[in-house]
Amino acid sequence: MTHFRDAPPGARLLEPEDVLGGEMGSVDERIASLMGAMSNPTRIRALFALLKAGELSVGELAKAVSMSESATSHQLRLLRDLGLVTRRREGRRAVYALADEHLGVLLRESLYHVDHSRLASGERP
């Protein structure tokens, strides 16, 4: 799979059985943490802003999602602690980005799912 091109040779990739109590353990908890982080509309807006822009400072992100810089920093701290965003320094300025391309895939797929449900129900934008 191209998503795992950087995996070490012979690495065992996770399978659905691992969620059901396979040898890898706590996979269900890690997925629940990921989904929990994404269950907040504020964090979802921040993640989509980063998906669209690539990188944003706290101030730029706060403006993009119509929040205070303090509230934005708090959400970014949570997302960073969960490994969903990265931070790099440009002098005194911190710039944030999505941690990896898999998160972008997950965000796009969630959007496609919502759109599929909306269109199937005949709902208009």
C-alpha positions as CSV (number, residue, x, y, z in Angstrom):
1,M,0.0,0.0,0.0
2,T,1.3,3.4,-0.8
3,H,0.2,4.8,2.5
4,F,2.7,2.6,4.2
5,R,5.7,3.1,1.9
6,D,7.8,4.2,4.8
7,A,7.0,1.1,6.9
8,P,10.0,-1.1,7.7
9,P,10.4,-4.2,5.6
10,G,8.3,-7.0,7.0
11,A,6.3,-4.7,9.4
12,R,2.9,-6.1,10.3
13,L,0.1,-3.6,9.5
14,L,-3.0,-3.4,11.6
15,E,-6.1,-5.3,10.6
16,P,-9.7,-5.2,11.8
17,E,-9.0,-8.2,14.0
18,D,-6.6,-6.1,16.0
19,V,-9.5,-3.9,17.0
20,L,-11.3,-6.9,18.3
21,G,-8.6,-7.9,20.7
22,G,-5.7,-9.0,18.5
23,E,-2.1,-9.3,19.5
24,M,-1.5,-5.5,19.1
25,G,-3.6,-4.5,22.1
26,S,-5.3,-1.2,22.8
27,V,-5.9,-0.4,19.1
28,D,-9.5,0.2,19.9
29,E,-8.5,2.8,22.5
30,R,-6.2,4.6,20.1
31,I,-8.9,4.8,17.5
32,A,-11.4,6.0,20.0
33,S,-8.9,8.8,21.0
34,L,-8.6,9.8,17.4
35,M,-12.3,9.8,16.9
36,G,-12.9,11.7,20.2
37,A,-10.5,14.4,19.1
38,M,-12.4,14.7,15.9
39,S,-15.8,14.8,17.6
40,N,-15.5,18.5,18.4
41,P,-16.8,20.9,15.7
42,T,-14.1,23.5,16.7
43,R,-11.3,21.0,16.2
44,I,-12.9,19.8,13.0
45,R,-12.9,23.3,11.6
46,A,-9.3,23.8,12.7
47,L,-8.2,20.5,11.0
48,F,-10.0,21.4,7.8
49,A,-8.4,24.9,7.8
50,L,-5.0,23.2,8.1
51,L,-5.9,20.7,5.4
52,K,-6.8,23.6,3.1
53,A,-3.9,25.9,3.9
54,G,-1.2,23.4,4.6
55,E,0.4,25.4,7.4
56,L,-1.0,28.2,9.6
57,S,0.1,30.2,12.6
58,V,-2.1,30.4,15.7
59,G,-3.3,33.8,14.6
60,E,-4.0,32.8,11.1
61,L,-5.9,29.7,12.3
62,A,-7.9,31.6,14.8
63,K,-9.0,34.0,12.1
64,A,-9.8,31.1,9.8
65,V,-12.1,29.4,12.3
66,S,-13.4,32.6,14.0
67,M,-12.1,31.9,17.5
68,S,-9.8,33.7,19.9
69,E,-6.1,33.0,19.7
70,S,-6.3,31.6,23.3
71,A,-9.1,29.1,22.4
72,T,-7.3,28.2,19.2
73,S,-4.1,27.5,21.1
74,H,-5.9,25.3,23.5
75,Q,-7.4,23.2,20.7
76,L,-4.0,23.0,19.0
77,R,-2.4,21.8,22.2
78,L,-5.0,19.0,22.4
79,L,-4.5,18.0,18.8
80,R,-0.7,18.1,19.1
81,D,-0.9,15.9,22.2
82,L,-2.8,13.4,20.2
83,G,-0.3,13.5,17.4
84,L,-2.8,15.0,14.9
85,V,-0.9,18.2,14.2
86,T,2.7,19.2,14.2
87,R,4.3,22.5,15.2
88,R,7.5,24.1,14.0
89,R,9.0,27.4,15.0
90,E,9.8,30.3,12.7
91,G,11.6,32.5,15.1
92,R,9.0,33.4,17.8
93,R,6.1,32.3,15.6
94,A,4.7,28.7,15.8
95,V,3.3,27.2,12.6
96,Y,1.0,24.2,12.6
97,A,0.2,21.6,10.0
98,L,-1.6,18.2,9.9
99,A,0.7,15.5,11.2
100,D,0.5,13.3,8.2
101,E,-1.4,12.6,4.9
102,H,-3.6,9.9,6.5
103,L,-5.4,12.5,8.6
104,G,-6.1,14.4,5.3
105,V,-7.6,11.2,3.8
106,L,-9.7,10.7,6.9
107,L,-11.0,14.3,6.8
108,R,-11.8,14.1,3.1
109,E,-13.5,10.7,3.6
110,S,-15.6,12.1,6.4
111,L,-16.7,15.0,4.1
112,Y,-17.6,12.5,1.4
113,H,-19.6,10.5,3.8
114,V,-21.6,13.5,4.9
115,D,-22.1,14.6,1.3
116,H,-23.2,11.1,0.4
117,S,-25.8,11.0,3.2
118,R,-26.9,14.5,2.3
119,L,-27.4,13.8,-1.4
120,A,-29.1,10.4,-0.6
121,S,-31.7,12.2,1.5
122,G,-32.4,14.8,-1.1
123,E,-31.1,17.6,1.1
124,R,-29.9,20.7,-0.6
125,P,-26.8,22.8,0.4
